Amino acid sequence: MDNQDLHITRQAATLRLMVEEKLRAAIAKGLFKPGQRLVERELCELIGVGRTSIREALRQLEAEGLVQTIPHRGPIVSSISAQEARQLYEIRALLEGYAGRQFAERKDPQAVKELDKTVKALVKAIKSNEQLALIEAKTQFYKVLMGGADNVFVTQMLTSLHNRITLLRFTSMTQPGRLARSMVEIRDIYDAIAAGDGDAAEKACRLHIQEAAKVALAVLDGSFSQTSPAPAKSQRLPAPETPVDDTPARAARSKPAAPKPAAPKSPPAKDKPAAIKAGVARAARR
């Protein structure tokens, strides 16, 4: 066999990976919505590459579950049902809890240092308020977390789950209040791992995923709202700090209730008119 047959063009592979990352990030950010068609010609114009690179990237994203090909329609962005999302988060919580425990028990100093860097990068991304930087920082945190567990099979399974959850990650992170709580949860994960506490690390990892799942599932089924709807004016309660003057009500409650008029009594039988008595007598004689 000619050695030239095994030659790999590094530039082409690098370009394909760059296209994959661009499309993956666009899906994660919601630029391409679930169910939206991914037209090759339009993608070529948007990204500035040829059809071959686009097709190769779409095939990879299809293998990851982010894209699916519909007959007579072409590739579209995949959708995740609430049931599928619930199952994904449940398995992810189990695997990441295990990864966190393994990381803490191994307590590789270099890996712990790398995890600390990702936490700081995540804080920086939050302050910059850049969506793409935030997703990349979160992805890097999970990558280091999986690497610290040093289990190739856990890494493979979690990578597959993370690729699917990319469709939901940006949705959950951008809900009001979620990002701040997520940062607290991530710091708890790091603290437990740095302390070498396997139990605490597993618990912190699982809690982090469970909390993210609550928000993502609430968004999927439409039950999530930023604020509770205000009641109608007629039903609006006074503010807690506003004293309520209930003197008239207390006065009304203190007054004795007026006696109810007695129902009229039926006249005794002996007081009935004579005509009625006569009619009764005749009916008896019959």
TITOR-82968 format. One line per 2 residues: number of its first residue (from 1); their letters; for each residue x, y, z of N, C-alpha, C. Coordinates in steps of 0.02 Angstrom, whole numbers, plus 50000, padded with zeros to 5 digits. Example, Ala and Ser with C-alpha at 12.3 -4.5 7.8 and 13.67 -1.06 7.14 Angstrom:
# residues 2
1> as> 50660/49716/50390/50615/49775/50390/50660/49835/50390 | 50642/49888/50354/50684/49947/50357/50645/50002/50394
END
This chain:
# residues 286
1> md> 50042/49940/50000/50000/50000/50000/50044/50062/50000 | 50027/50110/49958/50064/50172/49955/50052/50213/50018
3> nq> 50106/50234/50050/50098/50273/50112/50058/50337/50102 | 50059/50362/50039/50022/50423/50026/49946/50414/50035
5> dl> 49922/50350/50031/49851/50337/50039/49827/50353/50110 | 49874/50353/50158/49856/50366/50227/49865/50439/50247
7> hi> 49884/50478/50198/49897/50549/50213/49832/50584/50234 | 49837/50625/50287/49779/50662/50312/49792/50736/50303
9> tr> 49744/50770/50276/49749/50842/50268/49724/50875/50332 | 49770/50899/50372/49753/50927/50437/49708/50987/50431
11> qa> 49719/51028/50382/49680/51089/50375/49606/51073/50364 | 49592/51023/50323/49522/51005/50309/49489/50980/50373
13> at> 49524/50939/50411/49495/50913/50473/49482/50969/50522 | 49530/51016/50526/49521/51072/50571/49462/51115/50550
15> lr> 49454/51125/50486/49397/51164/50460/49331/51130/50477 | 49328/51064/50468/49267/51028/50484/49250/51036/50558
17> lm> 49300/51030/50601/49288/51037/50673/49263/51107/50690 | 49291/51157/50656/49269/51226/50667/49196/51236/50646
19> ve> 49178/51205/50590/49109/51210/50567/49062/51175/50617 | 49083/51117/50641/49043/51082/50691/49031/51125/50753
21> ek> 49084/51156/50777/49079/51198/50836/49033/51257/50825 | 49039/51287/50766/48996/51345/50750/48922/51324/50750
23> lr> 48908/51268/50717/48839/51245/50714/48813/51223/50782 | 48856/51189/50820/48837/51166/50887/48821/51226/50932
25> aa> 48864/51277/50929/48853/51336/50970/48790/51374/50948 | 48778/51376/50883/48718/51410/50858/48654/51376/50881
27> ia> 48656/51309/50883/48598/51271/50907/48589/51283/50982 | 48645/51281/51019/48642/51291/51091/48616/51360/51109
29> kg> 48634/51411/51070/48613/51479/51084/48542/51493/51060 | 48513/51445/51023/48444/51455/50999/48440/51492/50934
31> lf> 48497/51503/50900/48494/51536/50835/48458/51491/50784 | 48468/51426/50791/48430/51377/50752/48383/51343/50801
33> kp> 48318/51350/50789/48267/51325/50835/48253/51251/50821 | 48229/51214/50872/48209/51145/50861/48156/51140/50806
35> gq> 48168/51094/50759/48122/51086/50703/48140/51128/50643 | 48186/51174/50649/48205/51218/50594/48247/51181/50543
37> rl> 48233/51193/50479/48272/51162/50425/48341/51193/50422 | 48391/51151/50408/48459/51174/50399/48477/51166/50325
39> ve> 48468/51219/50288/48478/51218/50215/48552/51227/50201 | 48581/51181/50164/48654/51182/50151/48676/51247/50119
41> re> 48639/51270/50069/48659/51331/50033/48661/51391/50081 | 48611/51396/50125/48610/51451/50173/48666/51446/50224
43> lc> 48680/51385/50246/48735/51375/50293/48802/51392/50262 | 48810/51375/50200/48873/51392/50165/48884/51467/50164
45> el> 48830/51504/50152/48835/51577/50149/48848/51606/50219 | 48815/51578/50269/48822/51604/50337/48892/51592/50365
47> ig> 48918/51532/50353/48982/51513/50384/49041/51528/50338 | 49027/51530/50272/49081/51545/50225/49124/51486/50207
49> vg> 49094/51427/50204/49131/51367/50185/49092/51331/50130 | 49123/51277/50102/49091/51239/50049/49041/51188/50075
51> rt> 49004/51159/50029/48952/51110/50047/48982/51048/50080 | 49042/51028/50059/49072/50967/50088/49081/50975/50162
53> si> 49108/51032/50184/49119/51043/50256/49053/51045/50293 | 49002/51075/50263/48936/51079/50295/48907/51009/50303
55> re> 48911/50969/50251/48882/50902/50253/48917/50859/50305 | 48983/50863/50308/49020/50823/50357/49002/50845/50428
57> al> 48996/50910/50439/48978/50935/50505/48907/50913/50524 | 48861/50916/50477/48792/50896/50491/48788/50821/50507
59> rq> 48829/50781/50473/48829/50709/50488/48853/50697/50560 | 48903/50734/50581/48928/50726/50649/48875/50748/50700
61> le> 48842/50804/50687/48790/50828/50733/48730/50781/50734 | 48718/50747/50678/48665/50698/50676/48683/50638/50720
63> ae> 48746/50618/50718/48769/50563/50760/48763/50581/50834 | 48770/50645/50850/48764/50668/50919/48692/50678/50941
65> gl> 48646/50677/50893/48576/50686/50911/48552/50757/50907 | 48595/50803/50886/48575/50873/50881/48537/50887/50816
67> vq> 48548/50846/50767/48517/50855/50701/48486/50789/50680 | 48431/50792/50645/48401/50731/50617/48380/50746/50545
69> ti> 48385/50695/50503/48367/50703/50433/48298/50675/50421 | 48254/50717/50392/48185/50698/50377/48180/50684/50303
71> ph> 48153/50627/50282/48145/50612/50211/48107/50667/50174 | 48130/50685/50116/48100/50737/50073/48101/50806/50104
73> rg> 48137/50814/50159/48142/50880/50190/48214/50899/50206 | 48254/50850/50222/48324/50864/50236/48338/50870/50310
75> pi> 48397/50893/50329/48415/50898/50400/48377/50954/50436 | 48358/50940/50497/48326/50990/50539/48356/50985/50609
77> vs> 48347/51037/50649/48370/51036/50718/48324/50989/50758 | 48354/50945/50795/48315/50897/50834/48275/50931/50889
79> si> 48221/50899/50909/48181/50922/50965/48186/50870/51021 | 48178/50893/51082/48178/50847/51139/48112/50855/51176
81> sa> 48079/50799/51186/48016/50801/51223/48031/50806/51298 | 47980/50823/51336/47989/50828/51409/48010/50760/51439
83> qe> 47981/50706/51413/47998/50640/51438/48071/50623/51423 | 48094/50638/51362/48164/50624/51344/48211/50666/51387
85> ar> 48193/50730/51397/48236/50774/51438/48240/50748/51509 | 48184/50726/51536/48184/50700/51605/48230/50639/51611
87> ql> 48227/50595/51562/48270/50536/51563/48344/50555/51555 | 48358/50603/51512/48427/50625/51503/48456/50654/51567
89> ye> 48417/50696/51601/48442/50727/51662/48450/50675/51718 | 48406/50627/51721/48411/50575/51773/48476/50535/51765
91> ir> 48490/50514/51704/48552/50476/51692/48613/50520/51702 | 48608/50582/51680/48665/50627/51688/48680/50640/51761
93> al> 48629/50646/51803/48640/50657/51874/48677/50598/51906 | 48658/50538/51885/48692/50479/51912/48765/50477/51891
95> le> 48778/50489/51826/48846/50484/51801/48891/50541/51826 | 48864/50601/51829/48905/50657/51853/48916/50652/51928
97> gy> 48868/50625/51963/48878/50614/52035/48936/50565/52046 | 48937/50512/52005/48991/50463/52010/49058/50496/51990
99> ag> 49057/50536/51937/49118/50569/51915/49145/50617/51969 | 49100/50653/52001/49121/50698/52054/49153/50661/52112
101> rq> 49122/50605/52131/49150/50564/52186/49220/50538/52167 | 49227/50512/52106/49291/50485/52085/49345/50540/52083
103> fa> 49326/50597/52058/49372/50654/52055/49396/50672/52125 | 49349/50677/52172/49367/50696/52241/49411/50644/52274
105> er> 49396/50580/52262/49435/50528/52295/49505/50521/52264 | 49511/50535/52199/49577/50535/52167/49617/50596/52188
107> kd> 49583/50653/52188/49612/50717/52210/49680/50729/52178 | 49680/50725/52112/49741/50741/52074/49753/50816/52078
109> pq> 49809/50838/52107/49821/50910/52116/49817/50950/52051 | 49844/50923/51997/49843/50959/51933/49771/50965/51907
111> av> 49732/50911/51914/49663/50912/51891/49621/50961/51932 | 49634/50963/51998/49598/51010/52041/49615/51081/52022
113> ke> 49678/51093/52004/49699/51160/51983/49664/51179/51918 | 49657/51131/51872/49622/51145/51809/49548/51160/51821
115> ld> 49519/51124/51868/49449/51136/51884/49440/51206/51913 | 49486/51227/51954/49484/51295/51982/49487/51347/51926
117> kt> 49527/51335/51876/49532/51381/51819/49465/51386/51782 | 49431/51329/51774/49368/51331/51738/49314/51369/51778
119> vk> 49316/51362/51844/49269/51399/51886/49280/51474/51879 | 49343/51495/51880/49359/51566/51872/49340/51591/51802
121> al> 49350/51548/51751/49331/51567/51683/49256/51575/51678 | 49219/51533/51714/49147/51537/51713/49123/51602/51746
123> vk> 49155/51621/51800/49138/51684/51833/49150/51743/51786 | 49206/51741/51751/49224/51793/51703/49173/51797/51646
125> ai> 49151/51738/51622/49102/51736/51568/49035/51765/51590 | 49016/51751/51652/48954/51778/51679/48957/51854/51682
127> ks> 49014/51880/51705/49022/51953/51710/49021/51986/51642 | 49050/51952/51592/49052/51980/51525/48984/51978/51490
129> ne> 48940/51935/51515/48872/51927/51487/48874/51908/51413 | 48925/51870/51394/48930/51845/51326/48904/51773/51324
131> ql> 48853/51762/51285/48820/51697/51285/48866/51641/51262 | 48902/51653/51208/48946/51600/51182/49002/51584/51231
133> al> 49030/51636/51262/49083/51626/51311/49057/51587/51371 | 48995/51600/51389/48965/51565/51446/48957/51491/51431
135> ie> 48933/51475/51371/48924/51405/51352/48991/51369/51348 | 49041/51403/51320/49107/51372/51314/49138/51360/51383
137> ak> 49129/51407/51429/49157/51399/51496/49123/51342/51533 | 49057/51337/51524/49020/51283/51557/49041/51215/51528
139> tq> 49049/51213/51463/49070/51151/51430/49139/51130/51454 | 49185/51178/51462/49252/51163/51485/49252/51138/51557
141> fy> 49208/51166/51598/49202/51143/51667/49184/51068/51669 | 49134/51049/51630/49113/50979/51629/49167/50934/51599
143> kv> 49204/50960/51551/49258/50921/51521/49311/50905/51573 | 49331/50955/51612/49381/50944/51664/49353/50899/51719
145> lm> 49290/50907/51735/49258/50864/51785/49261/50791/51765 | 49245/50778/51701/49248/50709/51677/49320/50683/51675
147> gg> 49366/50726/51654/49436/50706/51651/49464/50690/51720 | 49442/50727/51771/49466/50715/51839/49443/50648/51867
149> ad> 49387/50622/51840/49364/50556/51863/49406/50500/51834 | 49439/50514/51777/49484/50466/51746/49450/50399/51731
151> nv> 49389/50404/51702/49353/50344/51682/49329/50354/51611 | 49359/50318/51564/49346/50330/51494/49274/50315/51475
153> fv> 49243/50266/51507/49174/50248/51490/49124/50300/51516 | 49137/50326/51575/49094/50380/51601/49101/50441/51556
155> tq> 49161/50456/51535/49173/50513/51491/49135/50505/51426 | 49137/50446/51396/49103/50434/51333/49027/50443/51340
157> ml> 49000/50414/51393/48927/50419/51403/48905/50490/51419 | 48944/50524/51462/48925/50593/51479/48933/50640/51419
159> ts> 48983/50628/51378/48992/50670/51319/48931/50664/51273 | 48906/50603/51264/48847/50593/51223/48786/50629/51253
161> lh> 48779/50624/51319/48722/50657/51352/48729/50733/51347 | 48790/50758/51356/48800/50831/51352/48783/50857/51283
163> nr> 48800/50819/51232/48784/50841/51164/48709/50848/51154 | 48671/50802/51181/48598/50807/51175/48571/50863/51218
165> it> 48599/50872/51277/48573/50922/51323/48593/50992/51301 | 48638/50997/51252/48655/51062/51224/48592/51098/51202
167> ll> 48542/51060/51179/48480/51090/51157/48442/51124/51214 | 48457/51104/51276/48420/51131/51334/48464/51174/51379
169> rf> 48529/51167/51374/48573/51201/51422/48564/51276/51421 | 48563/51306/51361/48556/51378/51358/48486/51399/51382
171> ts> 48436/51357/51370/48369/51372/51393/48367/51377/51469 | 48397/51329/51503/48395/51329/51576/48438/51384/51606
173> mt> 48498/51397/51575/48544/51446/51604/48517/51516/51600 | 48476/51531/51549/48454/51599/51539/48390/51617/51575
175> qp> 48362/51571/51613/48302/51587/51652/48321/51631/51712 | 48277/51677/51731/48293/51724/51785/48313/51688/51849
177> gr> 48371/51708/51876/48395/51681/51939/48432/51616/51934 | 48427/51581/51877/48458/51515/51872/48534/51519/51870
179> la> 48561/51568/51835/48633/51572/51826/48668/51584/51893 | 48640/51627/51935/48670/51640/52000/48669/51577/52044
181> rs> 48613/51542/52043/48609/51480/52083/48656/51427/52055 | 48661/51424/51989/48706/51375/51957/48778/51387/51978
183> mv> 48797/51451/51983/48866/51467/52003/48880/51445/52074 | 48831/51453/52118/48839/51430/52188/48847/51354/52190
185> ei> 48807/51320/52150/48811/51247/52148/48879/51223/52121 | 48904/51257/52071/48969/51239/52043/49025/51251/52093
187> rd> 49021/51305/52130/49071/51318/52182/49069/51263/52236 | 49009/51239/52251/49003/51185/52300/49036/51121/52274
189> iy> 49028/51109/52209/49060/51050/52179/49136/51056/52185 | 49161/51114/52167/49234/51124/52170/49260/51118/52241
191> da> 49226/51149/52289/49248/51146/52359/49251/51074/52384 | 49200/51034/52367/49198/50965/52390/49255/50924/52358
193> ia> 49267/50935/52294/49321/50899/52260/49389/50920/52287 | 49399/50985/52296/49463/51010/52322/49477/50984/52392
195> ag> 49422/50972/52431/49430/50946/52499/49437/50870/52499 | 49428/50838/52442/49434/50765/52439/49375/50730/52470
197> dg> 49318/50764/52475/49257/50735/52505/49214/50704/52451 | 49219/50638/52442/49182/50604/52389/49107/50608/52398
199> da> 49083/50599/52460/49011/50602/52473/48982/50670/52455 | 49016/50723/52478/48992/50791/52465/48996/50808/52391
201> ae> 49048/50784/52357/49056/50798/52286/49000/50765/52246 | 48985/50702/52262/48931/50668/52227/48864/50702/52239
203> ka> 48852/50720/52300/48789/50754/52317/48783/50821/52282 | 48838/50859/52280/48837/50925/52248/48826/50919/52173
205> cr> 48858/50870/52141/48849/50859/52069/48778/50840/52052 | 48749/50796/52091/48681/50774/52077/48631/50830/52089
207> lh> 48642/50869/52141/48597/50925/52155/48600/50976/52098 | 48659/50989/52073/48667/51037/52018/48627/51016/51957
209> iq> 48629/50953/51940/48593/50928/51881/48518/50927/51895 | 48498/50909/51954/48427/50907/51972/48396/50976/51969
211> ea> 48433/51026/51992/48407/51095/51990/48402/51120/51918 | 48451/51104/51878/48449/51123/51807/48390/51089/51772
213> ak> 48378/51027/51791/48322/50989/51760/48255/51021/51777 | 48247/51043/51838/48184/51075/51858/48167/51134/51813
215> va> 48216/51176/51800/48204/51235/51759/48191/51216/51687 | 48233/51171/51659/48226/51152/51589/48159/51118/51577
217> la> 48139/51074/51622/48075/51039/51613/48016/51087/51621 | 48023/51136/51666/47969/51185/51674/47961/51227/51611
219> vl> 48018/51243/51579/48014/51282/51517/47983/51239/51462 | 48001/51176/51459/47974/51132/51406/47899/51123/51411
221> dg> 47873/51115/51472/47801/51104/51479/47762/51169/51488 | 47798/51226/51486/47764/51290/51488/47743/51313/51557
223> sf> 47764/51279/51610/47743/51298/51677/47789/51349/51709 | 47846/51364/51676/47893/51411/51705/47871/51482/51689
225> sq> 47873/51526/51739/47858/51597/51728/47906/51638/51769 | 47924/51695/51742/47972/51738/51777/47942/51765/51842
227> ts> 47881/51786/51839/47848/51811/51898/47777/51785/51900 | 47749/51780/51959/47681/51757/51965/47635/51811/51939
229> pa> 47581/51793/51904/47535/51844/51877/47502/51883/51933 | 47495/51949/51924/47465/51990/51975/47390/51976/51979
231> pa> 47361/51972/52038/47290/51960/52044/47250/52019/52020 | 47187/52008/52006/47143/52063/51985/47137/52113/52042
233> ks> 47120/52176/52025/47118/52228/52076/47069/52211/52131 | 47014/52182/52114/46964/52166/52164/46988/52113/52213
235> qr> 47039/52074/52191/47064/52021/52234/47133/52037/52263 | 47161/52096/52246/47228/52113/52268/47230/52123/52343
237> lp> 47276/52092/52377/47282/52099/52449/47325/52159/52466 | 47316/52190/52523/47359/52246/52542/47430/52222/52555
239> ap> 47478/52268/52547/47548/52250/52560/47556/52231/52632 | 47601/52184/52648/47609/52160/52717/47623/52216/52766
241> et> 47661/52268/52743/47679/52320/52791/47623/52371/52802 | 47568/52366/52762/47514/52414/52768/47465/52390/52821
243> pv> 47453/52429/52875/47406/52407/52926/47335/52406/52899 | 47299/52358/52917/47230/52351/52893/47183/52375/52948
245> dd> 47142/52424/52932/47094/52451/52981/47031/52408/52978 | 47026/52363/53025/46967/52319/53025/46920/52337/53081
247> tp> 46921/52401/53106/46876/52421/53160/46803/52412/53142 | 46781/52436/53082/46710/52426/53064/46692/52352/53064
249> ar> 46738/52311/53039/46721/52239/53036/46716/52210/53107 | 46762/52231/53152/46758/52206/53221/46695/52230/53254
251> aa> 46676/52294/53241/46615/52320/53271/46554/52282/53247 | 46555/52267/53182/46498/52230/53155/46494/52160/53186
253> rs> 46554/52129/53196/46554/52061/53225/46534/52063/53299 | 46546/52121/53334/46530/52124/53406/46457/52134/53419
255> kp> 46418/52161/53370/46347/52172/53381/46310/52105/53381 | 46262/52099/53428/46223/52037/53429/46180/52032/53367
257> aa> 46173/51973/53343/46133/51964/53283/46060/51975/53299 | 46026/52009/53253/45954/52022/53263/45916/51956/53260
259> pk> 45866/51948/53306/45828/51885/53304/45788/51878/53241 | 45787/51818/53216/45749/51806/53155/45674/51803/53171
261> pa> 45633/51832/53128/45560/51828/53141/45536/51756/53138 | 45492/51741/53186/45467/51672/53188/45422/51658/53130
263> ap> 45426/51598/53105/45384/51578/53049/45312/51574/53071 | 45264/51597/53031/45193/51594/53051/45171/51522/53062
265> ks> 45136/51514/53117/45111/51447/53133/45046/51433/53098 | 45038/51371/53079/44975/51351/53047/44920/51351/53099
267> pp> 44863/51376/53082/44807/51376/53131/44788/51306/53150 | 44770/51295/53212/44748/51228/53233/44687/51205/53194
269> ak> 44679/51141/53194/44624/51111/53154/44557/51139/53174 | 44549/51156/53241/44484/51179/53263/44468/51249/53238
271> dk> 44519/51287/53216/44508/51355/53192/44496/51357/53118 | 44494/51300/53083/44485/51300/53011/44414/51324/52994
273> pa> 44406/51356/52937/44339/51379/52918/44289/51323/52917 | 44226/51341/52927/44172/51290/52931/44164/51255/52865
275> ai> 44174/51290/52810/44165/51258/52744/44213/51200/52735 | 44276/51210/52760/44326/51156/52752/44306/51097/52795
277> ka> 44282/51111/52858/44260/51056/52902/44203/51016/52871 | 44157/51051/52839/44100/51017/52808/44124/50972/52751
279> gv> 44174/50998/52711/44199/50958/52655/44233/50896/52679 | 44268/50900/52733/44303/50841/52761/44252/50790/52784
281> ar> 44199/50814/52816/44147/50767/52841/44114/50731/52785 | 44095/50766/52732/44063/50734/52675/44109/50681/52644
283> aa> 44175/50697/52639/44222/50648/52609/44226/50585/52652 | 44220/50594/52718/44223/50535/52762/44162/50491/52754
285> rr> 44101/50522/52746/44040/50483/52738/44039/50443/52674 | 44074/50466/52623/44077/50430/52559/44118/50365/52567
END
